[in-house]
């Protein structure tokens, strides 16, 4: 008997162990396949005609360098903006984050290559928004936007190695910013 099998996530056996091991690159437990339940096939995902009810299907994905953190970062940015868009948000007379800074940070998060880790998003007392990458003690890179088409940056790459400055911000991430991030995560 042929049947169309469509499985939303809820139809898989409920085990976070499979997901955690898959994401960590260890593969699935045992058979390296994802088990499915025998009943309740509905939704829209896979057309698996001519597969009997005891079958498993193999999943192979190469996720190296392909994790897109953009939506998560944009969500974090929205939370920071919501929490800090009123004057005195820190209790020490901080300026509210401006809508212009919010839109610049949004634009920047969309064009920073996902090959770098997702930055922490920080409100700044002058009304700007900072993006910070921290690698280890004494190794970090921070960029800041304030809605004026400029990016201020500072990087520390060990005990006696620092860089800082200001760059114009248009539609591309300035090379000095990309080079700073490369330097931070390449170990140089």
Buried (B, 14 or more C-beta within 10 A) or exposed (E): EEEEBEBEEEBBEEEEEBEEBBEEEEBBEEEEBBBBEEEEBEEEEBEBEEBEEEEBEEEEEEEEEEEEBBEEBBEBBEEBBEEBBEEEBEEEEBBBBBEBBBEBBBBBBEEBEEEBBBBBBBBBEEBBBBBBBBBEEEBBBBBBBBBBEBBBBBBBBEEEEEBEEEBEBEEEBBEBBBEBBBBBBEEE
